[in-house]
């Protein structure tokens, strides 16, 4: 039976990979080429209670996130948040591993502003099959930042070096944001198909009456239909259209609502329930927030025209 391992500390991670103790108890850069003899042929599910930035040229077999498998290519960068799990299925006893992993315990960031904001980087919620594919130039930029962190870790960590390491970590994350935006642009034709399919599934949801049984459609529901994570779908759509996924859902619903209020002569409560709102009050709040007037005011305004 496959073992399940929860890694809570940097020290435990080093132990798992058969490495010497870390230079710092809360942050570490691991050269995967030094772990191949220890890790070859094993198959494990791992949960890591740390942030991780991992650049791999080759992986030990296959990586799985949930029930999905992903074959990483050279120059693939994946970013993990604490508590995310993956399964490594190693099929060979003779592996040539390349790449590195930057692992950051949340405690390392606690007294810094980045510790409060790191959760706003949406790519930490992407699935593994939505990882970042770097160009050679982009790899060089990230590798340079990682090397600077490693240089600081080799010194005795003091207040200044701690601040510098956190600054380099933030710089890496900001570059990842830029590179993901580039990836969305270079995949624009492919991504536009996702936008079209997103709209089609949204149309089908209401056309088939799913809202009457299941309530309002969610980003998670539509992302699942497209085999994407909710965060990735929302960022993809925002990059393509300027609006995120939930805005598109709300605007589509409000277009339906306006037609029903004017053409079907339904009450506000009847429209709310037909569209999947549990409470008419919530429908009215969304309507006013997006359109600047209440459903009742909208009916009055259009009745005069």
Secondary structure as UniProt FT lines:
FT   STRAND          3..7
FT   HELIX           10..16
FT   TURN            17..18
FT   STRAND          27..31
FT   HELIX           32..34
FT   HELIX           36..39
FT   TURN            40..41
FT   STRAND          43..48
FT   STRAND          51..58
FT   STRAND          62..65
FT   TURN            66..67
FT   STRAND          68..70
FT   TURN            74..75
FT   STRAND          76..80
FT   TURN            82..83
FT   STRAND          85..89
FT   STRAND          98..104
FT   HELIX           106..109
FT   TURN            110..111
FT   HELIX           113..117
FT   HELIX           118..120
FT   HELIX           122..125
FT   HELIX           128..130
FT   STRAND          132..133
FT   HELIX           136..154
FT   HELIX           159..186
FT   HELIX           188..207
FT   TURN            208..209
FT   HELIX           210..214
FT   HELIX           219..225
FT   TURN            226..227
FT   HELIX           230..241
FT   HELIX           245..263
FT   HELIX           268..275
FT   HELIX           280..291
FT   HELIX           295..303
//
